[in-house]
Amino acid sequence: MKSKNKPEIEDSSQDESGETNIPDQEFSIPNLSDLQEKNGLQLNSFNELLETLSSTEDKQKSLWRLIFENANTDRLNAYIVWLDLYSKVHGDSSGHAIHGQNLSRYMERMAKANDQFIKLAELVGNAKKKDNSEITEDSIYEQMENESSHLKH
């Protein structure tokens, strides 16, 4: 019985030479301008996140922006060259044999950029926790008392 939620995967068969025949599949390269636009939106989103941090110095935020931008650019560039090479070798076993190591290197570059994002997310998350921990019941009470005393004068 076939599952309704899982896509059907065609079985690959072997020809007389013992090579596996992979069914022809369409491979299309995403539009470069769409990728660049997505990259820009991600940077804007990260900038908005940084603006919510009150306890972090501007110099540190600037450094985090650079790290994010560089990691995002590195990942995008590696993805673009990976797509270009993959499109040339897709479905070509000899092409994979020749260019497989290069494809792997591009994927490793993307993984390194992802590792940078993970580390950056930890740093930003810790800063966010620090912001939230500074707001205690006592600090809220003191702030309310200060505001009410200013209103009386």
C-alpha positions in Angstrom: 0.0 0.0 0.0 1.3 3.4 -0.9 1.5 6.2 1.6 -0.4 9.4 0.6 2.1 11.7 2.2 5.3 10.2 0.8 6.4 11.0 -2.8 6.8 8.0 -5.0 10.4 7.3 -5.9 11.0 5.3 -9.0 13.3 2.3 -8.6 16.5 2.6 -10.5 17.5 -0.4 -12.5 20.8 -1.7 -13.7 21.7 -2.3 -17.3 23.9 -5.1 -18.7 27.1 -3.3 -17.7 26.0 -3.1 -14.1 25.7 0.6 -14.0 22.7 2.1 -12.3 20.3 4.0 -14.5 18.9 7.0 -12.8 15.6 8.2 -14.2 15.8 11.5 -16.1 14.8 14.3 -13.8 14.4 18.0 -14.6 17.0 20.2 -12.9 16.5 23.9 -13.1 18.8 26.6 -11.7 17.2 29.2 -9.5 17.2 32.7 -10.8 20.3 34.6 -9.6 18.4 37.8 -8.9 15.9 35.9 -6.8 18.8 34.4 -4.8 20.4 37.9 -4.3 17.0 39.4 -3.3 16.6 36.6 -0.7 20.1 37.3 0.5 19.2 41.0 1.0 15.9 40.1 2.8 17.8 37.9 5.2 20.3 40.6 5.9 17.5 43.1 6.6 15.8 40.6 8.9 19.0 40.1 10.8 19.5 43.9 11.1 16.0 44.1 12.6 16.8 41.4 15.1 20.0 43.3 16.1 18.0 46.5 16.6 15.9 44.8 19.3 19.0 44.2 21.4 19.4 47.0 23.9 22.3 45.7 26.0 24.6 45.1 23.0 27.1 47.7 22.0 26.9 49.2 18.5 30.4 48.0 17.6 29.5 44.5 18.5 26.3 44.7 16.4 28.3 46.0 13.5 30.7 43.1 13.8 27.8 40.6 13.9 26.4 42.3 10.8 29.7 41.8 9.0 29.9 38.2 10.1 26.3 37.5 8.9 26.8 39.3 5.6 30.1 37.5 4.9 28.7 34.1 5.8 25.6 34.7 3.8 27.7 35.9 0.8 30.1 32.9 1.1 27.1 30.5 1.2 25.4 32.2 -1.7 28.6 32.2 -3.9 29.3 28.5 -3.1 25.7 27.7 -3.9 25.9 29.5 -7.2 29.1 27.7 -8.4 27.7 24.4 -7.0 24.5 24.9 -9.0 26.5 25.8 -12.2 28.7 22.7 -11.9 25.8 20.4 -10.8 23.7 21.5 -13.8 26.6 20.4 -16.1 27.0 16.9 -14.5 23.4 16.1 -13.5 22.6 12.7 -14.8 26.2 12.2 -16.2 28.0 9.5 -14.1 31.4 10.3 -15.8 30.8 14.0 -15.0 30.2 13.2 -11.4 33.4 11.1 -11.3 35.4 14.0 -12.6 33.7 16.9 -10.7 32.5 15.1 -7.6 35.2 16.4 -5.4 34.6 20.0 -6.5 30.9 19.6 -5.8 31.8 18.3 -2.4 34.1 21.3 -1.7 31.3 23.7 -2.6 29.0 21.9 -0.2 31.6 22.0 2.5 31.9 25.8 2.0 28.1 26.1 2.4 28.3 23.9 5.6 31.0 26.1 7.0 28.9 29.2 6.4 26.0 27.4 8.2 28.3 26.7 11.1 29.1 30.4 11.3 25.3 31.1 11.4 24.9 28.7 14.2 27.6 30.3 16.3 26.3 33.7 15.5 22.8 32.6 16.5 24.2 31.4 19.9 25.9 34.8 20.4 22.7 36.8 19.5 20.6 34.4 21.6 22.8 34.9 24.7 22.6 38.7 24.2 18.8 38.4 23.9 18.7 36.4 27.2 20.8 39.1 28.8 18.4 41.8 27.7 15.5 39.8 29.1 17.2 39.0 32.4 17.8 42.7 33.0 14.1 43.2 33.3 13.1 41.8 36.7 10.0 42.4 38.8 12.1 44.7 41.1 13.4 46.8 38.1 9.8 47.2 36.8 8.6 48.3 40.2 11.4 50.8 40.6 10.8 52.1 37.1 7.1 52.5 37.9 7.9 54.3 41.2 10.3 56.6 39.4 7.8 57.5 36.8 5.0 58.1 39.3 7.3 60.3 41.4 8.2 62.4 38.3 4.5 62.9 37.6 3.9 64.2 41.1 6.5 66.9 40.9 
